Amino acid sequence: MGDWTGQADLGPVQFREIAAIMQKEARIHLVEAKATLVHSRLSRRLREHGLTRFADYLALVRDDAKERDAMVVALTTNHTHFFRENHHFGHLRETLLPRLQARARAGEKVRIWSAGCSSGEEVYSIAMTLAGESGTSANWLKQGDVRLLATDIAPHVVEAVHQARYSSSTVQPIPAAYRRQWLRQEGTDSHVVTDTLRSLVTARVLNLFEPWPMRQRYDAIFCRNVMIYFDDPAKAELEARFVEMLAPGGTLYIGHSERLIGPAAAQMEPAGQTIYVKKGGAR
Ligand SMILES: C[S@@+](CC[C@H](N)C(=O)[O-])C[C@H]1O[C@@H](n2cnc3c(N)ncnc32)[C@H](O)[C@@H]1O
């Protein structure tokens, strides 16, 4: 049993109910050690409804599907940054890019998915890597059928992908040549991704454990620092669906502390640190 002192009336009973809702709605696995975090993230929701007791908030959540969704979103962790785990972008540039360019020039579709995209730093890092350092190096993107999909369960971060507007400190990790080419400064502390890259990206709200509407197979899927929040059966289920969604030879990038654990791993070949390629073809 965790230490509940200082958690107001968020006791073990309320915590267990919150954890059960998170498990059911998003497959997010909350352990009691997260009680302080849950308390601080949900306090705002309580205040918004003029409530002071978690028991009363949970009574509301039981009846109100909209508030249940808001609770799930409030308990997601959206931490991200540009060019996070930079070796993945090195692999994308060195290994995938030449093949993707060849395929696009041959009239084939190129599709990449940032699954659990948070506020878009991941998908725009992918876009900058594909575009290179100049307008000329990005020409293949305009000429080919290239689409990047960014999805997340949290609507406010999906809105941030649409806005594509980042502060000066947020854009700091972007290599200077990309910053100059692909960001437009607006005001003193606001940098907007240029239309050339934004037009490649489709951003949608999607719970990864609900049906996926996409029909085509993907050349690459980035699902990084998302599966850490799920329990093992949920991870294995998701892995199997990602493998199914990849074209033969397609690449799966996962987070630094993640690994493939389910039977679907047998269909994947390790291709570098937290990089896996689906067997059965070159892509
Ligand atoms: C820590 S962020 C990772 C962002 C980015 N992939 C990265 O590595 O920087 C995890 C994201 O996963 C999303 N997420 C958590 N559970 C999800 C689910 N069941 N379906 C879709 N997205 C989910 C969260 O909303 C959050 O934005």
The ligand as an SDF file (V2000), in Angstrom:
LIG
                    3D

 27 29  0  0  0  0  0  0  0  0999 V2000
    5.6000   10.8240  -23.4880 C   0  0  0  0  0  0  0  0  0  0  0  0
    4.6050   11.1860  -24.9080 S   0  0  0  0  0  0  0  0  0  0  0  0
    5.6790   10.6470  -26.2130 C   0  0  0  0  0  0  0  0  0  0  0  0
    5.7140   11.6180  -27.3830 C   0  0  0  0  0  0  0  0  0  0  0  0
    6.6730   11.2430  -28.4940 C   0  0  0  0  0  0  0  0  0  0  0  0
    6.3170    9.9950  -29.1090 N   0  0  0  0  0  0  0  0  0  0  0  0
    8.0930   11.2130  -28.0040 C   0  0  0  0  0  0  0  0  0  0  0  0
    8.6990   10.1510  -27.8920 O   0  0  0  0  0  0  0  0  0  0  0  0
    8.6260   12.2790  -27.7040 O   0  0  0  0  0  0  0  0  0  0  0  0
    3.3590    9.8830  -24.8480 C   0  0  0  0  0  0  0  0  0  0  0  0
    2.0940   10.2120  -25.6420 C   0  0  0  0  0  0  0  0  0  0  0  0
    1.3120    9.0320  -25.7650 O   0  0  0  0  0  0  0  0  0  0  0  0
   -0.0470    9.4040  -25.7090 C   0  0  0  0  0  0  0  0  0  0  0  0
   -0.8740    8.2330  -25.3330 N   0  0  0  0  0  0  0  0  0  0  0  0
   -0.9370    7.5880  -24.1440 C   0  0  0  0  0  0  0  0  0  0  0  0
   -1.8330    6.6010  -24.1850 N   0  0  0  0  0  0  0  0  0  0  0  0
   -2.3580    6.5970  -25.4350 C   0  0  0  0  0  0  0  0  0  0  0  0
   -3.3400    5.8030  -26.0930 C   0  0  0  0  0  0  0  0  0  0  0  0
   -3.9660    4.8030  -25.4710 N   0  0  0  0  0  0  0  0  0  0  0  0
   -3.6320    6.0840  -27.3880 N   0  0  0  0  0  0  0  0  0  0  0  0
   -2.9930    7.0920  -28.0230 C   0  0  0  0  0  0  0  0  0  0  0  0
   -2.0660    7.8880  -27.4580 N   0  0  0  0  0  0  0  0  0  0  0  0
   -1.7460    7.6390  -26.1710 C   0  0  0  0  0  0  0  0  0  0  0  0
   -0.0830   10.5160  -24.6650 C   0  0  0  0  0  0  0  0  0  0  0  0
   -1.2240   11.3440  -24.7810 O   0  0  0  0  0  0  0  0  0  0  0  0
    1.2330   11.2550  -24.9420 C   0  0  0  0  0  0  0  0  0  0  0  0
    1.0660   12.3930  -25.7440 O   0  0  0  0  0  0  0  0  0  0  0  0
  1  2  1  0
  2  3  1  0
  2 10  1  0
  3  4  1  0
  4  5  1  0
  5  6  1  0
  5  7  1  0
  7  8  2  0
  7  9  1  0
 10 11  1  0
 11 12  1  0
 11 26  1  0
 12 13  1  0
 13 14  1  0
 13 24  1  0
 14 15  1  0
 14 23  1  0
 15 16  2  0
 16 17  1  0
 17 18  1  0
 17 23  2  0
 18 19  1  0
 18 20  2  0
 20 21  1  0
 21 22  2  0
 22 23  1  0
 24 25  1  0
 24 26  1  0
 26 27  1  0
M  CHG  2   2   1   9  -1
M  END
$$$$
